Amino acid sequence: MSEVLTEVDGKIGRIRLNRPKAIHALNKAMCSAMIAALLEWRSDPAVEAVIIDHMEGRGFCAGGDVRMLAESGSADGADARAFFHEEYRLNHLLFTYAKPVIAFMDGITMGGGVGISQPAKYRVATENTRFAMPETAIGLFPDVGGGWYLSRLPGRVGQFLALTGARLDGAECHYLGLATHYLPHTSLDEVKARIAEHPDRIEGILGQASVKAPPARIADNLIAINKGFASDRLEDILDALDKDPSPWAQTELATLRTKSPQACKVSLRLLAEGAKMQDFADEMRMEYAVAAHVVQRPDFAEGVHAVLIHKHNSPQWNPATPEGVTDHMIDTIFAPMPDGEEWTPL
């Protein structure tokens, strides 16, 4: 059975992720299959819109194939670079797609799942949505456009999400604008069928099916987030949280102490640079260079083994402290790729 199912249903193209045992995590072949379908439908007048969702299982998309990335990064990194190149082409294609795309973020939506849902014009959250960019826990960073999307969230919420990997529910996604609509899970099949019949009425169909989202818990913490995560320097953030005796600040401080200091500094730089980007292709070019460098550094293999393979959750980061991660080290990670090796859009 194919890991991505693509079909034309009525007047829409449908992309359904179908790798349930891996919570539909993306591999290179899945990205290539999605690109092929999107390119075919782009010039097909019979296809007026595209729906992206998943087959059975508890998640929309849990991310990318990080085990493969870690194995490749520990060797020559070629397979990892090939995956990122293809995945970011998919992200950019969706971002620039002329026909409306509707992504149903029903269930776990993390990493790569964020990359294929956030470019969509319509992003549907439900009571099952669990949204996160948890990459700093494995020595990576919020890629797939994370530098663009997170840096455009209100206040310092993006920096908070990037560093801590905090999970948001559907109501919080709707509150922050990461989702455009909040629908009950039980209404999704009917909504998709109606959109397939009337893609000219997507706005009305989603609006009609929307329900009032529960209160967004993160709203209560916005002032604390903006204060604690105000700086683009990791040391300043740790210091600000350390001086705040509130249970919230102490919890977040404890969380940050478990993350890769290198990954946290990379993430802060990424959001600072991403906020200034005018073109999403430039964002992808930057993220590709960063990803190509980061997967070959020790923290990534260490994080994947500690968190995902051996699951002892006690990675030995190198450098072990924020102070050990020098500006020069971060500059090296952000260095452009050599001529002929840089990322290019389709």
N, C-alpha and C positions, 0 to 999 in steps of 0.2 A: 504494500500500500504506500502510495506517495506521501511524503512528509509535508507537502503543500498541495492542497486541492484547489484547482482553479477552474471556473466554469462561467459561462454567460447564463444568467438567470433573468428572464424577462429582458429588461432594458439596462441591467447592471452587470458588471463583472464582479465575481465573488472570489476572494482569496481566503481560504480557510487553513489555518495552521493545524497540522495533524501529526504531532509528535508527542502524544500525551504522557508517555513515561518520563520524558524530560521536561514536562510542563511546557511543551512547544518551544523550547530553547532553539535559537537559530543556528544553523550551520551554513557553510558556503553554498551548498546545493540548494537549500531552501531560499536563500537570498537570490540566487540566480533564477530560480523558478518564478519568484515574484516579479523580478525585473522583466523577464520574458513576457509574462502575462500583461504587465502594465504597459510595456512598449507596444504590444499587439493591440491592446484596447485603446491606446492613445489615438490611433488613427482610424479606429472603427466607429463609424457614425451610429451604429446600432447600440453601442455601449455608452450610456449617458452618465454613469456614476460608478464608483467602486466601493464595495464593502469589504473590510478586513475584519475577520473574527477567528474563532478557533472551534475545532471539533470538541468532542467530550473531554472532560478533565476539569481540574479546579483552577486552571490558570489560562489567561490569554497568551502570555509569553513571558517566561521567567528570565530571559536574557540571551546570552550567546554560549557557544560551546567552549567554556573556559578551560576544561581539561586539555582539549586539543591545543588551545592557545598557550597553556603553560608548558606542555611538552615541546611545542615548536619553539617557544621562547627560550627554553633551556638548550635547544640545539641552534640552528642557524636563523630561526625566526621567519623563514620563508612562507610556511603555511599560515602562520599568524598574520603576516602582512597581506597575503592573498585574501584571507577572510575579511580583514578590516577594509581592504580596498573595495571588495564587492559589497559588503554590508553598508559602507558609507555611500556607495553609488546608489543603493536602494533608498537610503535615507534622503539623499539629495533629489532623486527622481520623484519621490513622494512629496517633498517640500515644494517642488516646482511644477507638480502635475496640474494640468489645466482643468481636468474634470473633477467634480467634487468627490472626495474620499471620506467615507464614514468608518471610523475605527471603534469597535466595541470592546472597551477595556473591562470586560466582565471577568473578574478574578485577578490572579497575580499578574501585575504589569511592571516588570522590572528590566533595567538595562536595555537589551535589544528590543524588548516590548515597548519601552518608552520611545525608542528610535523609530518604530513603525507606526506609532499612534499619534505622537505629538505633531507631525507634519500634516495630519489629516485636518480638513476644514471642520469636520464634525467629530467630536471625541466624546463618546458616551460612557459615563461611569454608572455603576450600579451599587447595590448594598454589598456585593461581593468583591468590589475593586480593592486591591491592595497594591498601591503604587510606591515604588522606591527606586533609588539609584544607590545600591549598597556597595559600590565598587571599592571604596577605601578599605573595607574589611579584608580584601584580598590583594591589596597593593596596586590596584588599578585606579581608574578615575571615571567620573560620569561622562562617557563618550557618547557616540551616536547623536551628537548635537546637544549634549547636556550643557556644554559651555554657552550655547545660544539660549536654550529654553530656561535653564535655571537662573541665568543672570538677568532674565527679564521678568522674574517673579517679584511680587511686592517686597520692598525693604530688603532684608537680608535672609529671607526665607530660602532662596536658592543656595546660599553658602551653607546654611544650616543643614539642608537636605543633602548637599554634596558631601559634607564632612561626616555627618553622623549616620547617613543611610537611613534616616527615620522613615517609617512607613506611614503613608497617608491612606485614609479610607476614601470611599467614593464621594462623600459629602465634602471632605477637605479638598479633594481634587476639583470639585465643582466651585467651591468657594475661591480657590486660588486661580481659576481659569485654566487649569490643566485639562479639565473636562468642560465641554460646552453644554452638555445636557446630563441630567440625572434621571435615570429610568429604573423602574423595578425590573429585576431579572425576568420575572414571569411574562413581561410584555415584549421581550426582545424578538421572539420568533414572528409574532404578528407584525411588529414594526418593520422587520427586514422584508417580509413578504409584501407589505404595502409600498416600501421604497422601491422594490424590484418592479412593481407595477407602475408607480408614479414617481420616477426620479426627479421630476420637475417640482415635486412638492415636499422635498426632504425636510426643509425648515418647518413646515406646518405639521408634518407627520411626527417629527421628533418633539416639537413643542406640545402637541396634543397629548403625547404619551408621557411627557415629563411629569414628575411629581416633585413636591417640595422636599428638598434634601434635609436631613436632620441637621442640627447645629454642628458647625465645623469646630472640632476640638482645638485645632491649631490657632483659631482666632483668639483664644484666651492667652496664648503665649507669644503673640506677635511683638509686643513691647519688649519682653524678655529676650526674644530672638534678635531683634534689632540692636539691642544693647550688648548682649553677650557676643554676637557674631559681627560686630560693627567693623572690625579691622580686616584687611586683606593679609595680615601677618598671623600665622598660626600661633606664634608665641603670645601675641596680644590677646587672641581669643581665649587661649588656655588661662591666661592671667586674669582676664575679665570674669570668666566663669569661676575661677578659684576664689576670687574676692566676693562672689555673690553666694551668701549662705543658704539661699532658697533650695528646697529639695529638687526643683526642676534643674537649676544650674548645676548642682552637684551630680545629678543623674547624667546630664549631658557631658559633663567633664569626665566622668568615669567612662562613658561610651567613647569619647574621643581618645582617651588614653589607650584604648585597645586597637585603634586604627594605625595604619602605616603612616608615620610622619611624612615620608616622601610623598605618598599618595595624597595626603591632605594638602601639602604645599603645592603639588601639581594642580589639584582641584581648584584651589584659591586663585592661582595664576590663570588657569583656564577660564574661569568665570570673569575675571578682570579683563582678560583679552576678548572673550566672547561678547561682553557687553558693548565693546567698541566696533564689533564686526558689522559691516553693511551688507555683506553678501554671504549667504549660507554656504556657498562653495568654498569661500575663504575659511570659514569655520571648519568644514570637513577636511580641508587641506592641512590646517593646523592640527586638528585632532588625530589625523592619520600619522603625522610625524611624531606626535607625542606617544601614540599607541605603539608605533613601531619601536620606539626607544624603550618605553616602559616594560614591554613584555620580555625584554632581554635583560632587565635588571633583577637583582636577587629577590626583591620584595614580592614580585608577582608569583613566582614559583612557590615561594615560602607561604604566601597567603592562601593560594589554591590548595596546597597540601594540608595546611593546618586547619582550614575552615571547611573545605569541601571533600577532601579525600580521607585524611586521618580523623578529621572532626574533633581534634582535641582543643581547637580554638585558642591555642597559645602560640601564635606565630612569633618568631624571633626576628624582629625587623632590623634591617641594616641600611642606613643608620638607625639606631635604636631611639634616638631623641630628636625633637624638632631642631635643636641647635646643631646637630650633626648633619642636617640636610642643608648644604650651603647654597647660596644664590647661584654659584657657578654650576652646581649639579643640576639645578632646575633649568638654567639657561641651556645646558647641554641637552636635556630632555626636550626642550622646546625648539632646538635647532632645526631648521628646514631640512627636508630630505635632499640627498644629492641630486644633481640634474639627471632627469630621466627616471628617477625612482619616486617622484612625488605623486600624490593622489590626483587623479583627474576625474571630472564628472563624465557621464555618458555622452 
